[in-house]
Amino acid sequence: MMSPVAHSDKLSDEDNGVNEPPTFPQPYAGLRVVEFSHMVMGPTCGMILADMGAEVIKVEPLGGQKKGDATRDLLGSGAGFFPMFNRNKKSVALNLDTPEGLSAAKRLIGSADVVCENFKAGAMKKLRLDYESLKVAHPRLIYASHRGFLPGPYDHRTALDEVVQMMGGLAYMTGRPGDPLRAGSSVNDIMGGMFGALGVMAALAEREKTGRGQEIQSALFENNVFLMAQHMMQFAVTGKAAQPMPARVSAWGIYDVFDFKDGEQVFLAVVTDTAWGLFCGAFGFEDLLADERLTTNNLRVQAREWMMPLLRQRLSGFSARQISECFEQHGLPFAPITKPQDLFDDPHLLASGGLAPITLANGVQTWAPLLPITLAGQRLGVRSSAPALGAHNQEVLRGLGFTAQEIEALGVKP
């Protein structure tokens, strides 16, 4: 497997910015978004709008111990947050605890179409940067607030992705019985930001009709509940509580991970009666195809207790590669068990343009996944990597009419 750094050796001159950078669809070009955010949820909303062409200006804190978005320096599982969720943005560093810095932020908001924030409830109100404080002077402003909870009895609580996974059923459904387990990604933070961006898009469409802005809200807990909706409805329909995924009664006869002789694992799925015929034919299992106990998917589900050990034993002599090639040849669903770092080498992502070159803060060049959509057959690309702290102070503040002396008085280095 190539490392991300090894991949950087393959970046072309064009990727490195030597030639004209490629052009990408930018449906929100000309839209200005001012983002007061940190961690993942708010930055994801801003990133989506930025990927779609909006000018997203990330306001980062200065003063005292504050030196920008704290995710710039996170270790471990948070080390990828900042470069992933802050691409295609500009950075302006301001000390909002000073009258001058706060005044500059308000002037910046006055130039914006959208404000995006995800700080604790009351934080923006204390600075008089909340929607209620801004809407009279800026009636066209769209204000996207990202919260732990939408208004209600829980809205005073501090929420994190793992908190709402535990209280919203996702950890219960992911782990084994008695062993709740968070999902292996910041799913609520990322999807919460995505729904925030969706709300902004809806508000932009509404503003086209009415000329007025509005506040939209997105929240971690409600996002998690939406993820659990299928299991809630399962109970409503059947009267039976959903079991955690590792203990559930599968809806399909073959829908599981298998071990093969090279020590690798592959997920295999045979979910229709037609697919069962193809599967048995491909591996010469005529006896199973003729077995009356296995003629329908529902019968195969009921027979899993004895059928699955038999299939595991019969398939164990194959390699993962042989199994994958056979399933692909016959149009049957399969998936190798892939680690995140292996995706840098995924042939589909590489061939389809699903990864784009970026530069990390330490100068290392690597690749990052793009939004999983196309517009007119084109992916939305990376125009710029995550910015250095305050990299656009001069550009943005001068554009607002600040003089060099005023910028210097803000404590911003030229």
Summary of the structure (lengths in Angstrom):
residues: 414
radius of gyration: 25.6
end to end distance: 43.3
largest distance: 86.3
contacts: 1249
relative contact order: 0.14
helix: 43%
strand: 16%
